[in-house]
């Protein structure tokens, strides 16, 4: 099973798995339109927004496992 890790770049992860955009949106992250997404990891982006990185990662990986 494919797995996305929190140290992956946001844009890299979304390019590999476009369906995860929905998960980012569910968490209130407009990452894809944000310039920071081009150089931030998923962990950095979630941390900047005060989100639970582990919960976000679980939902992302659940989405790509569907």
N, C-alpha and C positions, 0 to 999 in steps of 0.2 A: 504494500500500500504506500502510495506517495505520502510524504509528510512535509509540511511547511514548518520551519523553525523560526523562533522569535528573532534570531540574528540575521534572517534574510531581509534584503531590501524590500520595501513596500512595493515599489514598481516591479521588481523582478518577480515577486510572488504573484502579483496581479496579472502580469504578462503570461505566466505559466498557467494560472488558474483564474481566468476572468470571472468565474462564478463567485469568487470570494468578495467581490466588490459589495455584494449584498450584505455580507457579514460586517464589513467595515461600516456600511451605512446604518445597520442595525445598532451599532455601538456609537453612532453619532460622529463617526470619522468621515470627513469628506476628503480622505487621503488622496484620492486619485487626482483631484484638481489642485492639490496643495503642492507648492514648489518643494517643500521639505520632503515630500514623498520620494523625490528623486535621489536623495542621499541618506534618508533615515531608514533604520531597520524597523521592523514591526514593533519590536520592544521599545525603541526610542519614541516612536509615534504614539504608542499606547501610553507610555509613561508621561509624555508631554501633556496628555489629556486626562491624566489621573485615573486611567482605566486598569482593571485587573488583567494583566498580560496573560496569565495562565488560562483564565476563562475565555479570553479572546482567542487564544491559540486552540483551545479545545473546540470552540465553535467553528473556527476556520478549518481545522482538520476534519471535523465532522462533515462540513459542507463538501469538501473534496472527496470524502469517502462515500458520498451518496451516489 
